[in-house]
Amino acid sequence: MSTSLAWDERYQGGGFQFGDAPNEYLRAQSWRFRPGMRALVPGDGEGRNGVWLAQKNLKVTTLDWSPVGVAKAKTLAEERGVTLDAQVADAAAWTYPEAGFDLVAWIFLHLPPEDRAAACRGCVRALAPGGLLVLECFTPAQEGRRSGGPKQRDLLWDRAIVEREFATLEVLELTEGAVRLDEGPRHQGLAEVVRAVLRKG
């Protein structure tokens, strides 16, 4: 995997690269969440999604491989008066506890195929029966747009990847298409994404 230094540099400055509000698709699923649910947010960067889930009274663990991002996540949690277990960790190599979570929020986490597969296996393992996985990622149709996302094609997602990586989960929602993003300076404008809500049986 590439080093976290590039992300450290992005997160060094003031402000939040993707805003300090939660991802809109994750927010739209809030009717599915209950206080006390155990939530995991891999690749949570500066903590916007994890902190928001903690504000909804979920017990939240977030992972990011950027120490700078994790430090900002901890500060944001303190400012908002919530508890957040924010860990510096590689999502592809973290030890996922079996049935340890009721929710996984996989929001714009783009990894090389082998690392992606390892992290997906970990997340499936970590979901308790009945647990939910909420996902939003960029698709190959995003190439050439300036509204965010990785430039390397093999980091992008599509419907088939969701179905393959999470084949054992029940599909509650799975859509692919254009949405308008307004998430900090790095996610602005029309974007092509795949969105999914999946459930472990």
N, C-alpha and C positions, 0 to 999 in steps of 0.2 A: 504494500500500500504506500501511497505517497505520504510524505511527512505532514504533520499537523502545523508546521511553521507557517504555511500560506494562510491557514485559517487564523492562526494567532495574529498575523499581520492585519487581516481583515477586521478582526474584533478589537484590535488595540485602540482604535480611535474612539472618540466620543459617540454617543448615540448607539442605535441598534441597527445592524445591517439588514435585518428582516422585520424591523419594528419590534415593539414590546407588547403588541396585542397578539392574541392567538391566531393561528391559521383559521381561515373562515370555514373551511370544510369541517375541521375538527369542532369548531364552535357549533356548526349546524347539527352535529350529532349529540349535543349535550343532553338532549331528552333521553338518550340511552344510558346516561351515567347516573350512578347513585353515590351519595356520600359514603365514604369508607371503602370504596373500591380501590384496589391496589393497581396503580398505573405505572407503566414503563414507557419512557420516551427516549428511544435511541437517536443519537445525532441531534440533540436538542439545542446545540449551539449556545446562544446567550440566554436560553431558558424561557422564552416567551410562552411556549406551549405547556411546559411542565409547571411553571408558576401559575398559569391560568387554571390548570387542572387542580392544583393545590388550593386555589381560591374557591373551587367548587367542592372543597372538602374531600378530595381524593387523597390517598396516601401515595406520594409520587416519588419515583426514582428516575433520574435522567442521566443519560450517558453522553459524553462528547469527548473526542480525542484532543480538543484544544483546551489546555489549562486556562488560557485567557477567557475563552467562552464560558467555561465552567465557573470561573471566578465571578464573571458578570451575572451568571444565572443565580449564584448564591446571594449576590448583592441585591438583585431584583427581588428575590424571595424575601430577604430581610426588609426591604423597603415596603413590601406589600403585606408584611406580617404573617407570612405563611412558612410552613416547614417543607423543605425540599431536600431530598437525598441526591445531591448532584455529584456525580463521579467522573473523574477523568478516565476514560476507557475507550478501547477500540471495540466498536459494536460487533466486529467479526470474530473477536477473540475473547470477549467477556464471558464469564461463567454464568449462564442463564439458569436460574433456579427452576426446577420442575414444578409446574403449576403454581408459580409464585405470584402471578399477576392476573387481574381481571380485565385489564385493558392494555393494549399496546398501541401507541400513537406513532405511526411511521410516517413522518411528514417531511417530504423533500430530502430524504436520506438516499443519496446516490453513491453506490459503491461498485467497484469492479466486480464482474460476474462471480468469481470464486468467493470473494468476501461477502457479496450480497447473499449468495446461497447459504453461507455459514451463518450470517446474521439472521436470515429468515428461519433457518432450522432452530436457532436459539430462541427466537420469538415464539415459534409454534410450541416448542417445549415449555416455555415459560408461561404460556396461557393456561389458566385453569379451565376445567370444563364449563362451558357457557361463556367463556371469556371472549371479548371482542378485539379485533384488530382494525384500526382505522388508518387508511393509507391515502396519501396524495403525493404523486411524483410526476416529473416531466416525461413526456413521450418523445419519440423521434421527430414528430411533427413540430416540435419546439425549435428544431435546428434553424438558425438564421434569425430567430426572434431575439429581441434585446430585453425581454421581460424576465430573464433569469435562467438558471439551470446550467448544468455542465456542458462543456463543448465537446467532450468525448462521447461518441455515439454509444459505446458499450456500457456507459453509466446510466443511460436512459431506460425507462420502463415502458411497458405496454400491457395491454389486457392479457396477452398470452403469458407474459412473465408472471403476472399476479396469479393466474390460474395454475401455472407450473410450480412456483415457489410455495404457494399456499394450498396445494391440491387437497390436503386433508381437512381444510376448513370449509364451512358452509358459506356460500356467497349470499349476503343480504342485499348488497348494492355493488355494482361494478359498471362504471361508465368511463368513456374516453371522449375527449373533445376539448373545445375552447372555453376558457373561463377568463375573467378579468381579475388580475391580481392587484392588490394594493397593500403590500407588506414591506414597509421600510424601503430604503433606496434600491435594494437589489432585486425586488420582486414587484415590478410595476408594469401594468399594461396587459394586453391580450396574451394569453399563454395556452399551450396545449398540454393537457394533463390526463392522467388516469387517476380515478378516485374509486375507493373500495371500502366497504364495511364487511368484514368476515367474522364468522363465529366458530369457536371450537365446540365440537359436539360432546 
